[in-house]
Amino acid sequence: MKNKHKMRRAPQKSQLSKPAPIVIKINPSELKNGIVLPKVKYEVLATVEEDQVFHGMVLPIPRVLVYYLKHHELMVVSTIIEETNETGTCALTVKDLSTKLKISVPSLSNCLYSLRRVGLLLEEPNGKRGSGKLRKLNFDAIQHLNDLVEGEDPGIYARIRKATRKTDITHLTKEDVHKAYDNKVLAPDHEPAEEEEYD
């Protein structure tokens, strides 16, 4: 007796197409290149780890001012920086500054006068009755001074004021800076033989 159930063929459209053959091309000359193994190299790399050694108020004072200013002037500038960091300007009166810094009023007035004269201090009336002023530093003048002494020996920063008749920092030139060198502080490009002659 014949089997009534014959296997029916699936329609062609339902059949998956045969995968295309994968062709790997081998260049016989590349087989003769040799064997490459990784070569291990050891290098010593320096790493910097931060260790906080102080926690408290820090004032960002331009380095050039530390050397350029006299002691009381530096104290006044530091106080102005401290005040302007908080409010944008320093509104302390001369009497307040005098008390805070333990400097006499006449000495403090002389410091303020010197800072105005060299162009480091900017002032405007505080808008109240009396002679109160709002003070801040002239960072354009500080930047000019910093650019002038870039690459110079820090020993001349304090001598620049004596080496020129110019008082306003914005009027100083490289020539004025070079006049500050002498046999005690020699220019960075000096000859060692010249140094022996001075001795």
Buried (B, 14 or more C-beta within 10 A) or exposed (E): EEEEEEEEEEEEEEEEEEEEEEEEEEEEEEEEEEEEEEEEEEEEEEEEEEEEEEEEEEEEBBEBBBBBBEEBBBBBBBBBBBBBEEEEBBBBEBEBBBEBBEBEEEEBBBBBEBBBEBBBBBBEEBEEEEEBBBBBBBEEBBBBBBEBBEEBBEBBBBBBBEBBEBEEBEEBEEEBBEBBBEEEBBBEEEEEEEEEEEE
